[in-house]
Amino acid sequence: MATLTVQTYDESGTDLTLSSATGGGDQFANSGRESLIIVNNDASSKTVTIAAQTTSFEDTDFGNAVKQDQSVTVSASGGVAKIGPFSKRAFNDGSGNVQITYSAVTSLEVAVVREA
């Protein structure tokens, strides 16, 4: 498992650095403003899953909230997807990280971004 570096961007844009997805999954530090960008250059689609760490919690604004794992299927041959941002209460593990798994990692690249 690799820890992905959070990259910031603003209205002037940024050139993102993509990292190869890791077979055992990846993680990143989450402040609640991060999103995951996924690029799939393989001939097969891939499913990317963000693990919910708690499925039920009390939200001061909305009462009881229910969260599930978040998954996105990224189409083959240059498919691009964005998933997030992620609630800290629902998706942060005990170390403040979000956990990512992949159905396969061949030709799959990822980047974590946060608006500055």
C-alpha positions in Angstrom: 0.0 0.0 0.0 1.3 3.4 -1.0 0.4 6.8 0.5 -0.5 9.2 -2.2 0.6 12.8 -2.0 -2.2 15.4 -2.0 -1.7 17.9 -4.8 -3.3 21.4 -4.6 -4.7 23.4 -7.4 -6.3 26.8 -7.8 -8.1 28.8 -10.5 -4.9 29.1 -12.6 -4.8 25.2 -12.8 -1.9 22.8 -12.2 -0.1 20.0 -14.0 -1.1 16.9 -12.0 1.4 14.2 -11.3 -0.2 10.8 -11.7 1.0 7.7 -9.8 0.6 4.1 -10.7 -2.1 2.5 -8.6 -0.7 -0.1 -6.1 -1.9 -3.7 -6.2 -2.5 -3.8 -2.4 -4.4 -0.5 -2.5 -3.5 3.1 -1.7 -4.3 5.7 0.9 -4.2 9.5 1.4 -4.6 12.0 4.2 -8.1 13.4 4.1 -9.2 16.8 5.4 -12.7 16.4 3.8 -11.7 18.4 0.7 -9.8 15.9 -1.3 -10.9 14.1 -4.5 -9.4 11.2 -6.3 -8.7 11.4 -10.1 -8.3 8.1 -11.9 -7.0 7.5 -15.4 -7.4 4.0 -17.0 -5.2 3.3 -20.0 -5.9 -0.4 -20.0 -8.1 -2.3 -22.5 -10.4 -3.3 -19.6 -12.6 -1.2 -17.3 -11.5 -1.0 -13.7 -13.5 -0.5 -10.5 -12.1 1.8 -7.8 -13.6 1.6 -4.3 -13.2 4.0 -1.3 -13.9 2.1 1.9 -16.4 3.6 4.3 -15.0 3.3 7.9 -18.3 3.8 9.5 -21.7 3.3 7.9 -23.8 5.2 10.4 -23.1 8.3 12.5 -25.0 11.3 13.9 -24.5 14.4 11.8 -25.1 17.7 13.6 -26.7 19.2 10.5 -28.6 16.3 9.1 -29.3 13.9 12.0 -28.4 10.3 11.4 -26.3 9.8 8.3 -25.6 6.5 6.5 -22.6 6.0 4.3 -21.5 3.1 2.1 -18.3 2.3 0.2 -18.1 4.6 -2.8 -17.2 2.9 -6.1 -16.7 4.1 -9.6 -16.1 2.1 -12.7 -13.5 3.7 -15.0 -14.0 2.9 -18.6 -11.2 1.4 -20.7 -8.8 3.0 -23.1 -8.2 6.4 -21.6 -11.2 6.6 -19.3 -11.0 9.3 -16.6 -13.1 9.6 -13.4 -13.2 11.7 -10.3 -14.6 10.6 -7.0 -14.9 12.6 -3.8 -14.6 14.7 -1.8 -15.0 12.4 1.2 -16.5 13.0 4.6 -13.9 12.7 7.4 -16.5 11.1 9.7 -17.5 8.4 7.2 -14.2 7.7 5.3 -11.2 8.5 7.5 -9.6 5.6 9.3 -8.0 5.9 12.7 -4.9 7.6 11.2 -7.0 10.2 9.2 -6.5 8.4 5.9 -8.9 7.3 3.2 -8.4 3.7 2.0 -8.6 2.9 -1.8 -8.8 -0.5 -3.5 -8.8 -1.4 -7.2 -10.3 -4.4 -9.1 -7.0 -4.4 -11.1 -4.1 -2.0 -11.4 -2.7 -2.6 -14.9 -2.3 0.8 -16.6 -4.3 2.5 -13.9 -3.0 5.9 -12.6 -4.3 8.1 -9.8 -3.9 11.5 -8.3 -5.3 13.1 -5.1 -6.3 16.8 -5.5 -7.5 19.5 -3.1 -8.5 23.0 -4.1 -6.2 25.6 -2.6 
